[in-house]
Amino acid sequence: MPFRNLGLSDQLVRGVLATGYTAPTEIQSRAIPPALAGRDIIGRAQTGTGKTAAFVLPMLYRLAANESANGFRKAVRGLIVTPTRELALQNEQFVIDYGKFTRFKSLSVYGGASMDYQLRKLREGVDIVIATPGRLLDHMRRRTINLSRVEILVLDEADRMFDMGFINDVRQIVAALPRERQTLLFSATMPAAVKALAASILKTPEVIEVGEQRNPVETVSQRVIQVRKEQKLDLLLRTLKEKDMNCVLVFSRTRHGADRITRRLNQAGVKAIALHADRTQGQRMRALAGFKQGLYQVMVATDIAARGIDVEGISHVINFDVPNYAEDYIHRIGRTGRAEASGVAITFVSFDEAEYLRRIERFIGKGFDLEQHPDFPCDFLRPAAPKVAGLHISIHARQRVRHFGKRRR
């Protein structure tokens, strides 16, 4: 189905096609028509499914349709609330790209950026604000933003806002908006708190669920290496010396760990930069720009900081720590192998992370072949795996351990 068949205006279709997209994804084809009709939407979809267009395009369409009847040029009419600065910036770019042939003005509002700049733009008048909860509440308390004319509200990645402790902030924001509005809520998962929020702020919503992505893209080759916890840094340095390690994203479970890894890499002569929530916004933007430009071979990031980051050409993703949640494993390794390019995902697993690895195996429905590096021998994962839908997980049962070119049973 082409975008034209979704009911979008010619201006918006031109904007979408100008970005290089030719056909809508599943979440777009299912969510856009009811959203254009004015329905509230609950969209359950993972990152990478095209969900951003599923709410940006209806927002632009609604504001354009009501533009002639609206005389409040300096009032915010569209509001997108998102958990992180990076995601706010990414969403604003989508608003700019898709709205290329419209006249709407947008502004991203987040902590760590110039308050003076945001105040000036708000005084000049913007149609759409993309904001993180904390900075938006700050403007609301200062009475420097007018939300009395908001026609459409989007809550993006609602589950992440819950994880980060923003649910009460979101409730405060929603309470300040007009009751007569359209609300679109998107979330990868639906924990009880998010369900309760949706029930209290949406009116007879259309619920759209796109199949949970449990299988990594086929272009990503996955490797899992057993290693003692204290040897992970040495193994990382050795791994980075392999060929074609030119653009590598390393994931750490904690901010402290990301800094420690980055220091060690730089001490060893590997150009690396850290990205996490303790960095100022300016530092994070410079780090990301430097990584994109090839100034750094390695970026070390936490899951939340990396949310919303889109960097082309990442050759390898290395999970220095096994993620706590199986869904995050899919999100992490999905940073490589994009646009039909091949990519490699390598996971370092220590003894205390074995259960996290089992969760990932249960989630994706298959087991991993475990490897050992010859310079870091380690064989601590023993047979004890559960069965998944008739498939016997191989990690602990039929364990096959590769010794970098050699295989033994």
C-alpha positions as CSV (number, residue, x, y, z in Angstrom):
1,M,0.0,0.0,0.0
2,P,1.5,3.4,-1.0
3,F,1.5,6.4,1.4
4,R,-1.1,8.1,-0.8
5,N,-3.7,5.5,0.1
6,L,-3.5,6.2,3.8
7,G,-5.4,9.5,3.4
8,L,-2.5,11.9,3.8
9,S,-2.4,15.2,2.1
10,D,-0.3,15.7,-1.0
11,Q,2.1,17.9,1.1
12,L,2.8,15.2,3.6
13,V,3.1,12.5,1.0
14,R,5.7,14.6,-0.8
15,G,7.5,15.1,2.5
16,V,7.6,11.4,3.2
17,L,8.8,10.5,-0.3
18,A,11.5,13.1,-0.1
19,T,13.0,11.2,2.9
20,G,13.4,8.1,0.7
21,Y,10.5,6.0,2.0
22,T,8.3,4.5,-0.6
23,A,5.8,2.3,1.4
24,P,4.4,2.4,4.9
25,T,5.4,-0.1,7.6
26,E,2.8,-2.2,9.4
27,I,2.4,0.2,12.3
28,Q,2.1,3.1,9.9
29,S,-0.5,1.5,7.7
30,R,-2.6,0.4,10.7
31,A,-2.3,3.5,12.9
32,I,-2.4,6.4,10.5
33,P,-5.9,6.0,9.1
34,P,-7.7,5.9,12.5
35,A,-5.5,8.6,13.7
36,L,-6.4,10.8,10.7
37,A,-10.0,10.1,11.6
38,G,-9.4,11.6,15.0
39,R,-9.3,8.4,17.1
40,D,-7.1,8.1,20.2
41,I,-4.4,5.5,19.6
42,I,-2.5,3.0,21.7
43,G,0.3,1.7,19.6
44,R,2.4,-1.1,20.9
45,A,5.5,-1.2,18.7
46,Q,9.2,-1.6,19.1
47,T,11.8,0.9,18.1
48,G,12.7,0.5,14.5
49,T,9.2,-0.3,13.3
50,G,8.5,3.1,11.9
51,K,6.3,4.2,14.8
52,T,7.6,7.8,14.7
53,A,5.9,8.5,11.4
54,A,2.8,6.8,12.7
55,F,2.3,9.7,15.1
56,V,4.1,12.6,13.4
57,L,2.2,12.4,10.1
58,P,-1.3,12.4,11.8
59,M,-0.2,15.3,14.0
60,L,0.9,17.3,10.9
61,Y,-2.3,16.4,9.1
62,R,-4.6,17.5,11.9
63,L,-2.8,20.8,12.5
64,A,-2.9,21.5,8.8
65,A,-6.6,20.7,8.5
66,N,-7.5,23.0,11.4
67,E,-5.0,25.7,10.6
68,S,-7.5,28.2,8.9
69,A,-9.8,27.9,11.9
70,N,-7.1,28.5,14.5
71,G,-6.3,32.1,15.3
72,F,-3.8,31.4,18.0
73,R,-0.5,31.6,16.1
74,K,1.7,31.7,19.2
75,A,0.0,28.8,21.0
76,V,1.4,25.3,20.9
77,R,-1.0,23.1,19.1
78,G,0.9,19.8,18.9
79,L,2.8,18.3,21.9
80,I,5.1,15.2,21.8
81,V,6.5,14.1,25.2
82,T,9.5,11.7,25.1
83,P,11.8,10.3,27.7
84,T,15.2,11.4,26.5
85,R,16.9,14.4,24.9
86,E,18.2,12.3,22.0
87,L,14.7,11.0,21.2
88,A,13.3,14.5,21.4
89,L,15.9,15.7,18.9
90,Q,15.2,12.7,16.6
91,N,11.5,13.3,16.7
92,E,11.9,17.0,15.9
93,Q,14.0,16.0,12.9
94,F,11.1,13.8,11.7
95,V,8.7,16.7,12.2
96,I,11.0,18.9,10.1
97,D,11.5,16.2,7.4
98,Y,7.9,15.1,7.0
99,G,6.6,18.7,7.3
100,K,9.1,20.0,4.7
101,F,6.3,21.3,2.5
102,T,4.2,22.8,5.4
103,R,4.7,26.0,7.3
104,F,4.8,24.6,10.8
105,K,7.4,25.7,13.3
106,S,8.7,23.2,15.8
107,L,10.9,23.3,18.9
108,S,12.6,20.6,21.0
109,V,12.6,21.4,24.7
110,Y,14.9,19.4,27.0
111,G,17.2,19.9,29.9
112,G,20.9,20.8,29.4
113,A,20.1,23.1,26.5
114,S,19.9,26.9,26.5
115,M,16.8,28.1,28.4
116,D,17.2,31.6,26.7
117,Y,17.0,30.1,23.3
118,Q,13.9,28.1,24.2
119,L,12.2,31.1,25.7
120,R,12.9,33.2,22.6
121,K,11.5,30.6,20.3
122,L,8.4,30.1,22.5
123,R,7.8,33.9,22.5
124,E,8.1,34.0,18.7
125,G,5.6,31.2,18.5
126,V,5.8,27.5,17.6
127,D,3.2,25.0,16.5
128,I,4.7,21.8,17.7
129,V,6.8,21.2,20.9
130,I,8.8,18.0,21.4
131,A,9.8,17.8,25.0
132,T,11.2,15.8,27.9
133,P,9.0,15.8,31.0
134,G,11.4,17.6,33.3
135,R,12.1,20.7,31.1
136,L,8.5,20.9,30.0
137,L,7.3,21.1,33.6
138,D,10.0,23.7,34.3
139,H,8.5,25.9,31.5
140,M,5.0,25.2,32.8
141,R,6.0,26.4,36.4
142,R,7.6,29.5,34.9
143,R,4.5,30.0,32.8
144,T,6.7,30.4,29.7
145,I,4.7,28.0,27.6
146,N,1.1,28.1,26.6
147,L,-0.5,24.6,26.4
148,S,-4.1,25.8,26.5
149,R,-4.6,25.2,22.8
150,V,-3.0,21.8,22.4
151,E,-5.1,19.8,19.9
152,I,-3.0,16.6,19.8
153,L,-0.8,14.9,22.4
154,V,1.7,12.2,21.7
155,L,3.4,10.1,24.5
156,D,6.4,8.3,22.9
157,E,8.0,5.3,24.5
158,A,5.7,5.5,27.5
159,D,7.3,2.4,29.1
160,R,10.7,4.1,29.1
161,M,9.1,7.1,30.8
162,F,7.8,4.8,33.5
163,D,11.2,3.1,33.8
164,M,12.8,6.5,34.3
165,G,10.3,7.6,36.9
166,F,8.4,10.2,34.7
167,I,4.9,8.8,35.0
168,N,3.8,11.3,37.6
169,D,5.4,14.1,35.6
170,V,3.4,13.0,32.6
171,R,0.2,13.0,34.6
172,Q,0.9,16.6,35.7
173,I,1.5,17.6,32.1
174,V,-1.7,15.9,30.8
175,A,-3.7,17.6,33.6
176,A,-2.8,21.0,32.2
177,L,-4.0,20.2,28.7
178,P,-7.4,20.8,27.2
179,R,-9.8,17.9,27.8
180,E,-10.9,18.0,24.2
181,R,-7.8,16.7,22.4
182,Q,-6.6,13.7,20.5
183,T,-4.0,11.5,22.3
184,L,-1.7,9.0,20.8
185,L,0.3,6.7,23.1
186,F,3.2,4.5,21.9
187,S,5.0,2.0,23.9
188,A,7.2,-1.1,23.3
189,T,5.7,-2.8,26.3
190,M,2.6,-2.3,28.4
191,P,3.4,-2.6,32.1
192,A,0.6,-2.0,34.6
193,A,1.5,1.6,35.2
194,V,1.3,2.4,31.5
195,K,-2.0,0.6,31.1
196,A,-3.4,2.7,34.1
197,L,-2.1,5.9,32.5
198,A,-3.7,5.0,29.2
199,A,-7.0,4.2,30.8
200,S,-7.1,7.5,32.5
201,I,-6.2,9.8,29.6
202,L,-7.4,8.2,26.4
203,K,-11.0,8.0,25.2
204,T,-12.1,4.7,23.6
205,P,-8.7,4.3,21.9
206,E,-7.9,2.1,18.9
207,V,-5.4,-0.5,20.2
208,I,-2.8,-1.5,17.6
209,E,-0.2,-4.1,18.4
210,V,2.6,-4.9,16.0
211,G,4.2,-8.3,16.5
212,E,7.0,-8.2,19.0
213,Q,10.4,-8.4,17.4
214,R,12.0,-11.4,18.9
215,N,14.4,-12.3,16.1
216,P,17.4,-10.2,15.2
217,V,17.7,-9.1,11.6
218,E,19.2,-11.8,9.4
219,T,22.1,-9.5,8.4
220,V,23.5,-9.6,12.0
221,S,25.9,-12.4,12.9
222,Q,25.8,-13.1,16.6
223,R,28.6,-14.4,18.7
224,V,28.7,-15.1,22.5
225,I,32.0,-15.4,24.3
226,Q,32.5,-16.8,27.8
227,V,34.9,-14.8,29.8
228,R,35.7,-14.2,33.5
229,K,34.4,-10.8,34.7
230,E,37.9,-9.5,35.5
231,Q,39.2,-10.3,32.0
232,K,36.4,-8.5,30.0
233,L,38.5,-5.3,29.5
234,D,41.4,-7.3,28.2
235,L,39.2,-9.4,25.9
236,L,37.6,-6.2,24.6
237,L,41.0,-4.7,23.7
238,R,42.0,-8.0,22.0
239,T,38.6,-8.1,20.1
240,L,39.0,-4.6,18.9
241,K,42.2,-5.5,17.1
242,E,40.3,-7.8,14.8
243,K,39.9,-6.6,11.2
244,D,37.1,-4.4,10.1
245,M,36.5,-3.1,13.6
246,N,36.1,0.5,12.3
247,C,32.9,1.7,13.8
248,V,32.0,-0.1,17.1
249,L,29.2,0.5,19.6
250,V,29.9,-1.0,23.0
251,F,27.1,-1.3,25.6
252,S,27.7,-1.1,29.3
253,R,25.0,-1.7,31.9
254,T,26.0,1.4,34.0
255,R,27.3,4.9,33.5
256,H,30.3,4.2,35.8
257,G,31.1,1.1,33.7
258,A,30.9,3.1,30.5
259,D,33.4,5.7,31.9
260,R,35.8,2.9,33.1
261,I,35.7,1.1,29.7
262,T,36.3,4.4,27.8
263,R,39.3,5.3,30.0
264,R,40.9,1.9,29.5
265,L,40.4,2.0,25.8
266,N,41.9,5.5,25.4
267,Q,44.8,4.5,27.6
268,A,45.5,1.6,25.2
269,G,45.4,3.9,22.2
270,V,41.9,3.2,21.1
271,K,39.9,6.3,20.3
272,A,36.8,6.0,22.4
273,I,34.0,8.3,23.7
274,A,31.3,7.6,26.3
275,L,27.6,8.5,26.0
276,H,25.4,8.4,29.1
277,A,23.0,10.5,31.1
278,D,25.7,12.1,33.3
279,R,27.1,13.9,30.3
280,T,25.9,17.4,29.5
281,Q,23.7,17.8,26.5
282,G,26.6,19.6,24.7
283,Q,29.0,16.8,25.5
284,R,26.5,14.2,24.3
285,M,25.9,15.9,21.0
286,R,29.6,16.5,20.4
287,A,30.3,12.8,21.2
288,L,27.7,11.6,18.8
289,A,28.8,13.9,16.1
290,G,32.4,12.8,16.5
291,F,31.4,9.1,16.4
292,K,29.4,9.7,13.2
293,Q,32.3,11.6,11.6
294,G,34.8,8.8,12.4
295,L,36.8,10.7,15.0
296,Y,36.3,7.8,17.4
297,Q,36.5,4.1,16.6
298,V,34.4,3.2,19.6
299,M,31.4,4.7,21.4
300,V,30.6,3.2,24.8
301,A,27.0,3.8,25.8
302,T,24.3,2.8,28.3
303,D,20.9,1.6,27.0
304,I,18.9,4.7,27.9
305,A,21.5,7.1,26.5
306,A,21.6,5.1,23.2
307,R,17.8,5.2,22.9
308,G,16.9,7.0,19.7
309,I,20.4,7.1,18.3
310,D,20.6,6.4,14.6
311,V,24.2,6.0,13.3
312,E,24.8,4.5,9.9
313,G,27.7,2.2,9.2
314,I,28.1,0.6,12.7
315,S,30.1,-2.5,11.9
316,H,30.0,-4.2,15.3
317,V,28.0,-4.0,18.5
318,I,29.7,-5.4,21.6
319,N,27.7,-6.2,24.7
320,F,30.3,-5.7,27.3
321,D,27.6,-6.6,29.8
322,V,24.7,-8.9,29.0
323,P,21.5,-6.7,29.2
324,N,19.1,-7.3,32.0
325,Y,16.2,-7.4,29.7
326,A,15.9,-9.6,26.6
327,E,14.2,-6.9,24.6
328,D,17.2,-4.7,25.1
329,Y,19.4,-7.3,23.5
330,I,17.3,-7.0,20.3
331,H,17.4,-3.2,20.5
332,R,21.2,-3.2,21.0
333,I,22.2,-5.5,18.2
334,G,19.7,-3.9,15.9
335,R,22.1,-0.9,15.7
336,T,24.2,-2.8,13.2
337,G,23.3,-4.7,10.1
338,R,21.0,-1.9,8.9
339,A,19.9,-1.2,5.3
340,E,20.8,-4.7,4.2
341,A,24.4,-4.2,5.3
342,S,26.0,-7.0,7.3
343,G,26.9,-6.5,10.9
344,V,28.4,-8.4,13.9
345,A,27.1,-8.5,17.4
346,I,29.4,-9.9,20.1
347,T,28.3,-10.6,23.7
348,F,30.7,-11.1,26.6
349,V,29.1,-13.3,29.2
350,S,30.5,-14.0,32.7
351,F,29.4,-16.5,35.3
352,D,27.1,-14.1,37.1
353,E,25.3,-13.2,33.8
354,A,24.3,-16.7,32.8
355,E,20.7,-16.2,33.8
356,Y,20.4,-13.0,31.7
357,L,21.7,-15.0,28.7
358,R,19.1,-17.7,29.4
359,R,16.4,-15.1,29.3
360,I,17.6,-13.9,25.9
361,E,17.6,-17.5,24.6
362,R,14.0,-18.0,25.8
363,F,12.9,-14.7,24.3
364,I,14.4,-15.4,20.8
365,G,13.6,-19.1,20.9
366,K,17.0,-20.5,20.3
367,G,20.3,-21.1,21.9
368,F,23.8,-19.7,21.3
369,D,27.0,-21.5,20.4
370,L,29.4,-20.4,23.1
371,E,33.0,-19.4,22.2
372,Q,36.2,-19.1,24.1
373,H,39.1,-17.0,23.3
374,P,42.3,-19.0,23.4
375,D,44.0,-16.4,25.5
376,F,41.1,-16.2,28.0
377,P,40.1,-19.9,28.6
378,C,36.8,-20.2,30.4
379,D,34.2,-23.0,30.6
380,F,31.8,-22.3,33.4
381,L,28.3,-22.7,31.8
382,R,27.0,-26.2,32.5
383,P,24.1,-28.2,31.2
384,A,20.8,-26.9,32.8
385,A,18.8,-25.3,30.1
386,P,15.0,-25.2,29.8
387,K,13.1,-26.1,26.7
388,V,11.3,-23.5,24.6
389,A,8.4,-24.6,22.5
390,G,10.0,-28.0,21.8
391,L,13.4,-26.4,21.1
392,H,16.1,-27.5,23.5
393,I,18.3,-24.5,24.4
394,S,21.9,-25.3,23.5
395,I,23.7,-23.0,25.8
396,H,23.8,-25.5,28.7
397,A,22.6,-28.7,27.2
398,R,24.0,-29.5,23.8
399,Q,26.8,-27.1,24.3
400,R,29.2,-26.5,21.5
401,V,32.1,-24.3,22.3
402,R,34.1,-22.7,19.6
403,H,37.7,-21.9,20.2
404,F,38.0,-19.3,17.4
405,G,38.3,-21.6,14.4
406,K,38.3,-24.9,16.3
407,R,35.2,-26.7,17.6
408,R,34.9,-29.3,20.2
409,R,32.0,-31.1,21.8
